[in-house]
């Protein structure tokens, strides 16, 4: 995870989250990306123009905070699941390429036999 250097200037619609010492940053990122939290965020964001969430409202979203060791395990599992997802997508892309290449080769063989 990359850190943000001080001093940093960000736009009003961009928040820098600095978790408390009892919250693992990777867990926080994982938790914020889970469907129930994303649903809650979608409910409170504005709909006009660029979607934003008021800082006060964002700060009120309750997150489950298990013990630090469990947070680390969840974050690690989430990272592994994300990696698996990327590998599966890459496999689908490569399989499609292989099928197209085989199809082209078969069609070339069929047309050259005539």
N, C-alpha and C positions, 0 to 999 in steps of 0.2 A: 504494500500500500504506500502510495506516495504521500509525502507530507507537504503542507503548505507553509511557505516561509513567512516570517513576520518581517516587516509589515506587508500586508497584502490588501489590495483594493479589489472589491468585488461589487457587482451590480446589486441593486436592491432586491432582485429576484433570485439571488444566488446565496445560499447559506453555507457557512463553514461550520460543520459540526465537530465539536471537541467533546468526546465522551468523558464522563467521570471515570476515575481510576477503577471503579468496580464494573465497568462495561468495556468489553473487548471491542476495538474498532471494527474488526472483521465481522463480529457478531452483529454489531449495529447495522453495518451495510447489508448483511444477509437478512436481518429482521425487517429492515425497511423495504426490502424487495419481495417479501412474502405477500401472498394474495390478500389476506385479511387487512394488512397494513396498507397495501396499495389501494384496496377498496375504500378504506377510510380516507386516505389522501385524496382520492378521486371525488369523494363526497364533499370535501371542504375546499377544494380549489375553485378559483373563479373561472368562469366560462368565457368572459369577454376578452377578445384579442389573444394575447399570450397568457396561457394559464399560469396563475401564481397561487401560492398559499400564504396567507398572512402569517407572519412569524409567531404571533401570539397563539393562533389556532394550531399551527404546526407543533408548537411546544406543548400543547395540551393533549396530543395524541399519546395514549398510554402504550408503552411497550413492555412485554414480559421480560423480566430480568432474572434469569436463573443464575445459579452459582457460576463463578468465573470459569471453572473447568468445563462445565457443561456448555457455556457460551463458546468456548474454544472448540469443543468437539462439534457443535452445530455449525460453526463457521467453517471448520475443516471439511465436514460432510457437504456443506453447501458448495464449497469450492470444488470438491471432487465431482459433485453432481453437475456443476457448470462445465467442468472439463469433459465429462462424459457426453454431455449434450453437444458440445462443439465437435467432439470426435465422431459422434453419430452423424451429425450434419455433414462433416467432411466425407464420411463413408458413403452417404447417400449421393453426394456430388460425384465422387470417384466411381461409384457403381453406375450412375447415369452415363458418365463419360465412357466407361467400358462397354456398356450396352450399345451406345451409339456407334462406337468404333467397330464392335462386332457386327452390328447391323449393316454398316457401310461396307465392311469387308465381305460379308455374305452376299449382299446385293451386287457387289462388283464381280464376285465369282460367278453368280448366276447369270449376269448379263454378259460376261466374257465367254461363257460356255456355249452360247447360242451361235 
